[in-house]
């Protein structure tokens, strides 16, 4: 029994070459789509990991400081959260992950003020501004300094910052 000689007919040659090219193109499209989805999921996983670490650190800080604060005074207001926002990341073409990591880095520097009383943090707002001003952040191979544009101190400390290129 013989295999029919399809290699001699141009219509069959076009059909088989079209199948081969279509298979290659569909495989390339599949790899691209799979890569994009994996990249999104890995960014989400990294964000969730950093949130988990932040929450674990917050729990530890809260437990230590609340014991001391409860002994001092139960009626004083305390700082419960610190929120940092960098407003001009788009100006320097920074991606949101780099800006997020910079904000988290600044939050770690300011974790000392968590669970402290409101009056202490209000009196220390100049110290907070100096901590932020002296911080040099490396993003995408460039060095940036931070400038405080807005600070609001209550049970949540809200700080808005602007990036400036470091000379």
Secondary structure, 3 states (H helix, E strand, C coil): CCCCCHHHCHHHHHHHHHHHHHHHHHHHHHHHHHHHHHHHHHHHHHHHHHHHHHHHHHHHHHHHHHHHHHHHCCCCCECCEEEEEECCCHHHCCCHHHHHHHHHHHHHHCHHHCCCEHHHHHHCHHHHHHHHHCCEEEECCEEEEEEEEEEEECCEEEEEEEEEECC
